[in-house]
Amino acid sequence: MNFIRRMLSGETKGQSDGHVVIPRTEPGWNINAESYFRKELEPLAGTEITVILQTVDEQHGGWDETNLLYQGGKVGQLPNTYHQRLGPILRKLRAEERQLECTAHVSKELELTLLAPFPEKLIPFLGGVSVEGTLGFESDEKQSIRVKESAKYQATLRTIWEAMDSSDWSGSASCKKYNHAGGKYDGQEGIEVFVEGARIGSIGPRYVEDLAPILERLSRGETEFECRISLSKFEESKLYATLFA
């Protein structure tokens, strides 16, 4: 049952069965739906789906992140900048055995967009959950930003990762801007990521929130970023890279 039908049926402010239902809103937010979700997303290409936003952390069997679940399975992950804003809210809802339910669009290219208001505009739909101090933009902690296209650079990532005698490789990565060519992002800025001169991935212009802190530092002439290379939790044979800005 969608948001409008719930409202017409008299249920309270978009809440039902422990769910806080967020109305469908465009243009929405771009979501990290990396290559290991292709199997789940391919049957859904070109459709809109209902997803649950679920924040997990070490205490609840995962890393500190917010996942998008469709029929119980993970199909995407919020960019860390959104997770940092929404995480405290979602943890409060989890403690109350409630969850956020939203609409998402899966494009034919398997890009995932969450059709919901931006975090600071969710307040009217949170049903009395206290949000004071939880949707701020300032933080002394560095933002973790997933490097995209890691599937294309597994050999390079593995060479770097195996040089470190631990579960993760930590070091420095350099970033440089590029202009995207073709499609709806033609001419817009993205960044390429390199470790010791070898490309390990990129962050394209569709990931506006992920790009913002990196582009800001690049504008100040800073090109080096803290970087970590880790094994995927979902496919243990695959590696991915994370920047910290």
PADO-651804 format. One line per 8 residues: number of its first residue (from 1); for each residue x, y, z negated of C-alpha. Coordinates in nm, 3 decimals. Last residue first. Layout:
<recs>
NUM> X/Y/Z ~ ...
</recs>
This chain:
<recs>
245> 3.803/1.356/-0.332 ~ 3.859/0.982/-0.378 ~ 3.872/0.766/-0.065 ~ 3.751/0.405/-0.050 ~ 3.868/0.128/0.183 ~ 3.709/-0.205/0.274 ~ 3.825/-0.564/0.290 ~ 3.653/-0.878/0.412
237> 3.715/-1.241/0.309 ~ 3.504/-1.198/-0.004 ~ 3.193/-1.113/0.194 ~ 2.940/-0.949/-0.035 ~ 3.164/-0.810/-0.309 ~ 3.405/-0.682/-0.044 ~ 3.774/-0.702/-0.129 ~ 3.940/-0.373/-0.216
229> 4.153/-0.097/-0.062 ~ 4.186/0.221/-0.270 ~ 4.278/0.572/-0.156 ~ 4.385/0.899/-0.319 ~ 4.381/1.170/-0.057 ~ 4.647/1.354/0.145 ~ 4.553/1.623/0.400 ~ 4.530/1.942/0.193
221> 4.549/2.253/0.412 ~ 4.271/2.440/0.234 ~ 4.026/2.360/0.517 ~ 4.125/1.994/0.474 ~ 4.009/2.015/0.113 ~ 3.666/2.142/0.214 ~ 3.645/1.888/0.496 ~ 3.697/1.609/0.243
213> 3.440/1.741/-0.004 ~ 3.176/1.782/0.272 ~ 3.234/1.461/0.468 ~ 3.049/1.227/0.234 ~ 2.747/1.457/0.221 ~ 2.733/1.496/0.599 ~ 2.762/1.126/0.684 ~ 2.621/1.164/1.039
205> 2.943/1.342/1.139 ~ 3.153/1.024/1.127 ~ 3.377/0.899/0.849 ~ 3.672/0.705/0.988 ~ 3.864/0.381/0.963 ~ 4.200/0.224/0.874 ~ 4.427/0.404/1.121 ~ 4.794/0.326/1.071
197> 5.034/0.616/1.003 ~ 5.128/0.501/0.653 ~ 4.758/0.484/0.567 ~ 4.528/0.671/0.805 ~ 4.170/0.801/0.792 ~ 3.988/0.979/1.076 ~ 3.744/1.261/1.000 ~ 3.424/1.385/1.157
189> 3.327/1.712/1.317 ~ 3.035/1.766/1.556 ~ 3.082/1.795/1.932 ~ 2.826/1.527/2.020 ~ 2.635/1.413/1.711 ~ 2.318/1.326/1.906 ~ 2.508/1.103/2.145 ~ 2.851/1.164/2.293
181> 3.193/1.268/2.163 ~ 3.265/1.331/1.796 ~ 3.519/1.604/1.727 ~ 3.815/1.496/1.512 ~ 3.950/1.603/1.175 ~ 4.251/1.455/0.999 ~ 4.286/1.247/0.687 ~ 4.589/1.099/0.516
173> 4.573/0.808/0.274 ~ 4.768/0.765/-0.050 ~ 4.791/0.462/-0.274 ~ 4.596/0.192/-0.451 ~ 4.566/-0.169/-0.335 ~ 4.317/-0.379/-0.530 ~ 4.319/-0.731/-0.681 ~ 4.690/-0.710/-0.762
165> 5.032/-0.780/-0.610 ~ 5.014/-0.498/-0.357 ~ 5.166/-0.563/-0.011 ~ 4.869/-0.789/0.067 ~ 4.639/-0.485/0.078 ~ 4.838/-0.301/0.346 ~ 4.856/-0.599/0.584 ~ 4.494/-0.684/0.503
157> 4.374/-0.332/0.587 ~ 4.552/-0.341/0.922 ~ 4.407/-0.681/1.015 ~ 4.060/-0.578/0.897 ~ 4.050/-0.260/1.104 ~ 3.730/-0.292/1.307 ~ 3.526/-0.416/1.010 ~ 3.634/-0.106/0.814
149> 3.427/0.114/1.044 ~ 3.343/0.356/0.758 ~ 3.557/0.473/0.467 ~ 3.352/0.476/0.146 ~ 3.368/0.797/-0.056 ~ 3.439/0.801/-0.429 ~ 3.388/1.148/-0.576 ~ 3.651/1.268/-0.822
141> 3.535/1.339/-1.175 ~ 3.516/1.695/-1.306 ~ 3.158/1.718/-1.186 ~ 2.940/1.993/-1.049 ~ 2.629/1.925/-0.842 ~ 2.379/1.870/-1.121 ~ 2.080/1.640/-1.101 ~ 2.104/1.485/-1.446
133> 2.128/1.788/-1.675 ~ 1.757/1.795/-1.753 ~ 1.582/1.520/-1.557 ~ 1.346/1.387/-1.826 ~ 1.116/1.125/-1.673 ~ 0.761/1.260/-1.684 ~ 0.634/1.097/-1.367 ~ 0.932/1.125/-1.138
125> 0.742/1.260/-0.838 ~ 0.769/1.633/-0.911 ~ 1.147/1.593/-0.973 ~ 1.233/1.445/-0.634 ~ 1.329/1.781/-0.484 ~ 1.681/1.786/-0.640 ~ 1.754/1.445/-0.490 ~ 1.666/1.526/-0.127
117> 1.310/1.438/-0.035 ~ 1.251/1.091/0.111 ~ 1.279/0.922/0.450 ~ 1.593/0.718/0.378 ~ 1.776/0.677/0.709 ~ 1.950/0.355/0.817 ~ 2.147/0.341/1.141 ~ 2.095/0.003/1.307
109> 2.148/0.141/1.662 ~ 1.778/0.076/1.727 ~ 1.714/0.293/1.422 ~ 1.608/0.156/1.083 ~ 1.383/0.404/0.903 ~ 1.335/0.406/0.527 ~ 1.027/0.461/0.310 ~ 1.069/0.492/-0.065
101> 1.002/0.308/-0.395 ~ 1.183/0.427/-0.707 ~ 1.188/0.175/-0.992 ~ 1.033/0.123/-1.338 ~ 1.123/-0.114/-1.620 ~ 1.154/0.178/-1.867 ~ 1.530/0.116/-1.898 ~ 1.542/0.096/-1.518
93> 1.370/0.435/-1.496 ~ 1.634/0.587/-1.722 ~ 1.909/0.425/-1.513 ~ 1.747/0.562/-1.198 ~ 1.749/0.916/-1.335 ~ 2.114/0.892/-1.446 ~ 2.213/0.752/-1.101 ~ 2.029/1.013/-0.894
85> 2.292/1.286/-0.876 ~ 2.599/1.062/-0.874 ~ 2.428/0.824/-0.632 ~ 2.358/1.110/-0.391 ~ 2.728/1.207/-0.381 ~ 2.824/0.838/-0.368 ~ 2.643/0.778/-0.042 ~ 2.346/0.551/-0.118
77> 2.386/0.183/-0.031 ~ 2.219/-0.027/0.232 ~ 2.024/-0.343/0.321 ~ 2.034/-0.532/-0.012 ~ 1.780/-0.813/-0.045 ~ 1.473/-0.824/-0.270 ~ 1.216/-0.764/0.003 ~ 1.419/-0.463/0.111
69> 1.662/-0.330/-0.148 ~ 1.852/-0.004/-0.117 ~ 2.148/0.008/-0.355 ~ 2.274/0.270/-0.597 ~ 2.629/0.230/-0.725 ~ 2.841/0.170/-1.035 ~ 2.975/-0.176/-0.962 ~ 2.764/-0.481/-1.029
61> 2.618/-0.724/-1.282 ~ 2.408/-0.503/-1.506 ~ 2.673/-0.392/-1.755 ~ 2.916/-0.332/-1.469 ~ 2.673/-0.095/-1.300 ~ 2.359/-0.113/-1.087 ~ 2.120/0.152/-0.958 ~ 1.820/0.024/-0.766
53> 1.632/0.218/-0.501 ~ 1.347/0.002/-0.367 ~ 1.273/-0.006/0.005 ~ 0.963/0.008/0.224 ~ 1.039/-0.032/0.594 ~ 1.010/0.176/0.909 ~ 1.089/0.009/1.241 ~ 1.322/0.047/1.541
45> 1.559/-0.231/1.434 ~ 1.413/-0.448/1.155 ~ 1.529/-0.788/1.288 ~ 1.882/-0.638/1.323 ~ 1.892/-0.493/0.971 ~ 1.957/-0.804/0.760 ~ 2.223/-0.948/0.990 ~ 2.375/-0.604/1.040
37> 2.420/-0.557/0.664 ~ 2.789/-0.658/0.665 ~ 2.858/-0.388/0.923 ~ 2.790/-0.097/0.692 ~ 2.461/0.060/0.597 ~ 2.570/0.375/0.410 ~ 2.255/0.585/0.424 ~ 2.167/0.904/0.610
29> 1.915/1.118/0.427 ~ 1.562/1.223/0.530 ~ 1.441/1.440/0.818 ~ 1.161/1.394/0.717 ~ 0.954/1.297/0.414 ~ 0.760/0.980/0.325 ~ 0.616/1.019/-0.021 ~ 0.809/0.875/-0.319
21> 0.638/0.595/-0.511 ~ 0.747/0.557/-0.874 ~ 0.705/0.183/-0.922 ~ 0.609/0.003/-1.245 ~ 0.298/-0.149/-1.091 ~ 0.181/0.188/-0.962 ~ 0.300/0.547/-0.965 ~ 0.229/0.797/-0.684
13> 0.084/1.067/-0.903 ~ -0.163/0.846/-1.091 ~ -0.368/0.593/-0.897 ~ -0.695/0.733/-0.765 ~ -0.743/0.510/-0.460 ~ -0.682/0.808/-0.233 ~ -0.341/0.868/-0.395 ~ -0.241/0.506/-0.358
5> -0.356/0.507/0.005 ~ -0.145/0.815/0.073 ~ 0.168/0.661/-0.088 ~ 0.156/0.332/0.103 ~ 0.000/0.000/0.000
</recs>
